Amino acid sequence: MKFDIIGDIHGCYDELMDLLEKLGYRFDDGIHIHPDGRMPAFVGDAMDRGPDSLKVMELLFARQDRGILHYSPGNHCNKLYRFMKGNQVQLAHGLEITIADWQSMPKKEQQNFRERYIRFYEELPQYLVLRDDLIVAHAGLKQEMIGVPVNRKIAVFTLYGDITGKFHADGRPVRRDWAKSYKGGPWIVYGHTPTEEPYLINKTANIDTGCVFGGSLTAFRFPEKELVAVPSIQPYQPDRFHRFI
């Protein structure tokens, strides 16, 4: 199977449509189909911050209903899940936009979406093993975590990356660059940390190119290991991009 792995969407529906079209997908009966049998996969964080989170989610729901969804949940997915389950979460970092859109729906549609999203999230694996040589995990995965039963440490790593417990002055968590020391066999394709260009090192690929911050929406084609991107139509926010040293 050949895959097109798509970076963090964050509600950028129009850019997602542009990218899928550029990749050769056709929209047919509510889902995107590739004439060559390729399949899209997603690194997570489809929602929050951008203008059309609910529209993006409906596309993903449709794929899940057909049994053809390949999606690795991210920290924003987890936070929305906790909100929908009735837990106290801070409405910040873009979640407030998603919730405002959801609350503008009629009450019956709100309830339907809540129930559907809870089922959506609970059916997702913590990370995707798409092939023997390809894994998708939202914030990454160390080689020693591959094939090990998922525990809390692994779950936190896949959602948030290699966090140190410290924070930058602007409140962003300080993260180690785990990819620099990755020596595993499979490729690890991930997102979570926006960079202006894809960050490829040691059979890892960070393809969060900050679409919601005015960068681009990127796909990593596998096994070709080709990058395909479309420009964002969102305002450019240069301070939101991480620069690896």
C-alpha positions as CSV (number, residue, x, y, z in Angstrom):
1,M,0.0,0.0,0.0
2,K,1.2,3.5,-0.9
3,F,0.3,6.4,1.4
4,D,0.1,10.2,1.4
5,I,0.7,11.3,5.0
6,I,-0.7,14.8,5.7
7,G,0.6,17.2,8.3
8,D,-1.4,19.1,11.0
9,I,-4.5,20.6,9.4
10,H,-5.8,22.6,12.3
11,G,-9.1,23.5,10.6
12,C,-7.6,24.6,7.3
13,Y,-10.3,22.9,5.2
14,D,-9.6,24.8,1.9
15,E,-5.9,24.0,2.0
16,L,-6.7,20.3,2.7
17,M,-9.0,20.2,-0.4
18,D,-6.2,21.9,-2.5
19,L,-3.6,19.4,-1.2
20,L,-5.8,16.3,-1.9
21,E,-6.5,17.6,-5.4
22,K,-2.8,18.2,-6.0
23,L,-2.0,14.7,-4.8
24,G,-4.5,13.3,-7.4
25,Y,-7.5,12.4,-5.2
26,R,-11.1,12.7,-6.4
27,F,-13.9,13.6,-4.1
28,D,-16.7,11.0,-4.6
29,D,-19.7,10.3,-2.4
30,G,-18.3,12.1,0.6
31,I,-14.8,10.8,0.6
32,H,-11.5,11.2,-1.4
33,I,-10.4,8.3,-3.6
34,H,-7.1,8.0,-5.5
35,P,-7.3,6.4,-8.9
36,D,-4.1,4.5,-8.2
37,G,-5.3,3.1,-4.9
38,R,-3.2,5.4,-2.7
39,M,-4.5,6.2,0.8
40,P,-4.3,9.4,2.8
41,A,-3.0,9.2,6.4
42,F,-3.0,12.0,9.0
43,V,-0.6,13.0,11.8
44,G,-3.4,14.4,13.9
45,D,-4.6,17.8,15.2
46,A,-7.2,18.2,12.4
47,M,-9.0,20.8,14.6
48,D,-8.5,24.1,16.5
49,R,-7.0,27.4,15.6
50,G,-8.2,27.4,11.9
51,P,-11.6,28.5,10.4
52,D,-13.2,25.2,9.5
53,S,-12.5,22.5,12.1
54,L,-16.0,21.0,12.0
55,K,-15.9,20.6,8.2
56,V,-12.6,18.8,8.4
57,M,-13.9,16.5,11.1
58,E,-16.9,15.6,9.0
59,L,-14.5,14.4,6.3
60,L,-12.7,12.3,8.8
61,F,-15.9,10.9,10.2
62,A,-16.9,9.8,6.7
63,R,-13.6,7.9,6.2
64,Q,-14.0,6.3,9.6
65,D,-17.5,5.2,8.8
66,R,-16.2,3.5,5.6
67,G,-13.4,1.8,7.6
68,I,-10.6,3.6,5.7
69,L,-9.4,6.2,8.2
70,H,-5.7,6.3,9.0
71,Y,-5.3,9.0,11.7
72,S,-2.9,9.4,14.6
73,P,-4.5,11.5,17.4
74,G,-2.7,14.6,18.6
75,N,-2.8,16.7,21.8
76,H,-5.6,18.9,20.4
77,C,-7.6,15.8,19.6
78,N,-7.1,14.6,23.1
79,K,-8.1,17.9,24.6
80,L,-11.3,18.1,22.6
81,Y,-12.1,14.5,23.6
82,R,-11.7,15.4,27.3
83,F,-14.0,18.4,26.8
84,M,-16.7,16.4,25.1
85,K,-16.5,13.8,27.9
86,G,-17.3,16.6,30.4
87,N,-13.9,17.2,31.9
88,Q,-12.7,20.7,32.8
89,V,-10.2,21.9,30.2
90,Q,-8.9,25.3,29.4
91,L,-10.5,26.9,26.4
92,A,-7.3,28.2,24.9
93,H,-4.8,27.5,22.1
94,G,-7.5,27.3,19.5
95,L,-9.9,25.0,21.3
96,E,-12.1,28.0,22.0
97,I,-12.6,28.5,18.3
98,T,-13.7,24.9,17.8
99,I,-16.1,25.0,20.7
100,A,-17.6,28.3,19.6
101,D,-18.3,26.7,16.2
102,W,-19.8,23.7,17.9
103,Q,-22.0,25.8,20.2
104,S,-23.4,27.7,17.2
105,M,-25.0,24.4,16.0
106,P,-28.6,23.5,16.9
107,K,-28.8,21.6,20.2
108,K,-29.6,18.3,18.5
109,E,-26.6,18.6,16.1
110,Q,-24.4,19.6,19.0
111,Q,-25.3,16.4,20.8
112,N,-24.8,14.3,17.6
113,F,-21.4,15.8,17.1
114,R,-20.4,15.2,20.7
115,E,-21.4,11.6,20.5
116,R,-19.8,11.1,17.1
117,Y,-16.5,12.7,18.2
118,I,-16.2,10.6,21.3
119,R,-16.7,7.5,19.2
120,F,-14.2,8.9,16.7
121,Y,-11.5,9.4,19.3
122,E,-12.1,6.1,21.2
123,E,-11.7,4.1,18.0
124,L,-8.2,5.6,17.1
125,P,-4.9,3.8,17.8
126,Q,-2.3,5.8,19.8
127,Y,-0.1,5.7,16.7
128,L,-0.3,4.1,13.3
129,V,1.8,1.2,12.0
130,L,0.9,1.5,8.3
131,R,3.7,-0.8,7.0
132,D,6.7,-2.6,8.4
133,D,8.8,0.4,7.3
134,L,6.3,3.2,8.1
135,I,4.8,4.5,11.4
136,V,2.8,7.7,11.9
137,A,2.7,9.2,15.4
138,H,1.5,12.8,16.1
139,A,4.5,14.1,18.0
140,G,6.9,11.2,17.2
141,L,8.1,7.9,18.6
142,K,11.4,6.7,19.9
143,Q,12.8,3.4,18.6
144,E,12.6,1.7,22.0
145,M,8.8,2.4,22.1
146,I,8.1,0.6,18.8
147,G,6.2,-2.7,19.3
148,V,5.9,-2.1,23.1
149,P,2.4,-2.2,24.6
150,V,1.3,1.4,24.9
151,N,1.7,2.8,28.4
152,R,1.2,6.3,29.8
153,K,4.8,7.3,28.9
154,I,4.4,6.3,25.3
155,A,0.9,7.9,25.1
156,V,2.3,11.2,26.4
157,F,5.2,11.1,24.0
158,T,3.0,10.5,21.0
159,L,0.8,13.4,22.0
160,Y,3.3,16.0,23.2
161,G,6.8,14.8,22.1
162,D,9.9,14.7,24.2
163,I,8.9,17.3,26.7
164,T,11.3,18.4,29.4
165,G,8.9,20.0,31.9
166,K,10.3,23.4,31.2
167,F,8.7,26.2,29.2
168,H,9.8,29.0,26.9
169,A,9.0,32.6,27.8
170,D,5.9,32.6,25.6
171,G,4.6,29.5,27.4
172,R,5.5,26.8,24.8
173,P,7.0,23.7,26.3
174,V,10.7,23.0,25.8
175,R,11.1,19.8,23.8
176,R,14.2,17.7,23.1
177,D,14.9,16.9,19.5
178,W,14.4,13.1,19.8
179,A,14.7,12.7,16.0
180,K,18.4,13.5,16.1
181,S,19.2,10.3,17.9
182,Y,16.6,8.0,16.2
183,K,18.1,4.8,15.0
184,G,15.0,2.7,14.4
185,G,14.2,0.7,11.3
186,P,10.8,2.1,10.3
187,W,10.3,5.7,9.1
188,I,8.5,7.8,11.7
189,V,6.4,10.5,10.2
190,Y,5.0,13.1,12.6
191,G,4.0,16.7,13.1
192,H,3.1,18.7,16.2
193,T,6.0,21.2,16.1
194,P,5.5,23.7,13.2
195,T,8.6,24.3,11.0
196,E,8.7,26.5,7.9
197,E,10.2,23.5,5.9
198,P,9.8,19.8,6.6
199,Y,12.4,18.5,9.0
200,L,13.8,15.2,7.7
201,I,16.6,13.4,9.7
202,N,17.4,9.8,10.5
203,K,14.4,8.2,8.8
204,T,12.1,10.7,10.5
205,A,9.9,13.4,8.9
206,N,8.2,16.3,10.7
207,I,5.7,17.5,8.2
208,D,3.9,20.1,10.3
209,T,4.7,23.1,8.2
210,G,2.4,25.5,10.1
211,C,-0.5,25.8,7.7
212,V,-2.7,27.5,10.3
213,F,0.1,30.0,10.9
214,G,0.4,31.0,7.2
215,G,3.0,28.4,6.2
216,S,1.9,25.4,4.1
217,L,0.1,22.1,4.3
218,T,2.5,19.3,3.5
219,A,2.2,15.6,2.5
220,F,4.9,13.0,2.7
221,R,4.4,10.4,0.0
222,F,5.5,6.9,0.9
223,P,7.4,4.8,-0.2
224,E,8.5,7.5,-2.7
225,K,9.6,9.7,0.2
226,E,8.5,12.8,-1.8
227,L,7.1,16.0,-0.4
228,V,4.1,17.7,-1.8
229,A,2.7,21.0,-0.4
230,V,0.2,23.8,-1.0
231,P,0.5,27.3,0.4
232,S,-1.6,28.4,3.3
233,I,-4.2,31.2,2.9
234,Q,-4.0,32.0,6.6
235,P,-2.2,35.1,7.9
236,Y,1.6,34.5,8.3
237,Q,2.8,34.4,11.9
238,P,6.6,34.0,11.7
239,D,7.0,33.7,15.5
240,R,5.0,30.5,15.6
241,F,7.6,28.4,13.7
242,H,10.2,26.3,15.5
243,R,13.8,26.3,14.1
244,F,15.9,23.3,14.8
245,I,19.5,24.0,15.5
